[in-house]
């Protein structure tokens, strides 16, 4: 197994376990407007079988080296799941080729192939062999699987899985998938299962596999997952690669594209990537209170920055996004939505931007993103992700994020 | 998202799969064994008599057919009498063939959840149906082997014929099973069609009647003789019932039809299997 920080020498890289080469892959689907599945329909009434060819992938090429963790991102219909299924071998490319070296385990559905009448133990072995692992191998990790799946599953391991709760079922399915040690692990949106504690356990396990040098290819709508877990991300749109590079950059690019035409889809991003065309630049980003000084629920916090104009523009959009420390999207506003003109700006102009925020927030840490973009919001001039952070403090009276200023009035009803 | 197609390439025959399909299948022996185990366990897990049904089922069939036909085909048509044994030596192979093919027909479509979510050599689906039915079949044969010597059947010299017959019939059954399983993913009518087809096939095979029975018209006899199942049943009968060596035409016919069917079934299955995940 090749460690992450020791890339295999190029001479052996091409067929090292965990090496994936996707070469100009095209994948088509037939979309039936009138589906004919009967023999009679197919043979004698062909023209009723109206189908359109839909190309889900249009010439995708990628090379994934052993130990890389790659996230595929893009909107629904961008082809990311299709590409994942091609790598998993479930679809064969209509044209082009994919070679995957080493053992592959796909987690496209947890507990795929579980049979309700078989016991947890029987299903674990069966699932292992469906994923391509021998009984001897499953024997060697069986105890770990059961332990990982938790006490509830351990107690029920010799009962038919139809008696399991859906949580237990998923836990067992996940435990089996992550304990078989493949060279390539393929994951599709399956990390969001179970309670928070189990989800954390899952992430820890995936990080561990990553450390051991397993190549991981995953699809997720959760950009936070992609940015934190992946080294590299591939942004797909309508079956072609828009951008392929370091996860953090690609996620930011994708996020910028998405927020441009559909505000409201963001996630956590740790760091502080700054990007944009630079036509207008934001400098001196600051809070009216130093970041380390906490503020209280209900206070007004002023966010300030200076905008420097490097190219003549009209009505640039200034915006702010507030997120909680765990990435929850709380507040997003900008001058476009507020129907607020910002005027004709010329080279060399400087503007002071001030955004007062009333903090209807419960104690916790919050993070601010500031940005300026073109008048239609579709081109980013300057974007400062998570540029500022502040802490809200106060007496603990409520849990959550938003202070709805609730009171709980309890009065005694007349007896009888 | 209905993206307009920009320059769709001319669709070509599929890119080569990662490994040669035969080698891939051989690598999945353990999976076939486990799926066979699943079939066997699941089938009887919730029935009171459990595995006993494997034997009970053919015995009940034997009782029914013996009651109906033993007087009709008595004495002179059967070389050795014992209509019940004559029936079983034909019925067990045919039941194995029919049950395997019928269940295997739905094996790919019925495992859609698996086919669309996990990659494994698809052929294990119909093949594990065949192997699990083979287990039932062999158990039935064992009972027959134990009982028949008491009735004067001396099969032991003809064990090689029996083993060859099992191998050839399994190949033939595997071929038909893969063919039907693959076609059924494209034409769901196959499942309906096979029910009737196998009924016809059953009567076109000398299971309940001896081929020499006078009322059968000559052209029909020709059809029956060309039926591969007649040849397989012939092999089993020569070993177990007639206790004699089979004729060369039967042996040759059975071998050729077994090999050809296996190869055709396999080729069709492999060719169509590339699209299974999209069709199920």
Interface residues (C-beta under 8 A of the other chain):
Chain A: X26 X28 X29 X30 X37 X38 X39 X40 X42 X53 X54 X55 X58 X59 X75 X76 X77 X78 X85 X88 X89 X90 X91 X92 X93 X94 X95 X96 X97 X98 X99 X100 X104 X106 X108 X109 X112 X113 X115 X117 X118 X122 X125 X126 X129 X130 X131 X132 X134 X135 X160 X238 X239
Chain B: X1 X2 X3 X5 X6 X7 X8 X9 X11 X12 X14 X15 X16 X17 X18 X28 X30 X31 X34 X35 X37 X38 X41 X42 X45 X46 X111 X113 X114 X115 X116 X117 X118 X119 X120 X186 X187 X188 X189 X190 X274 X275 X277 X278
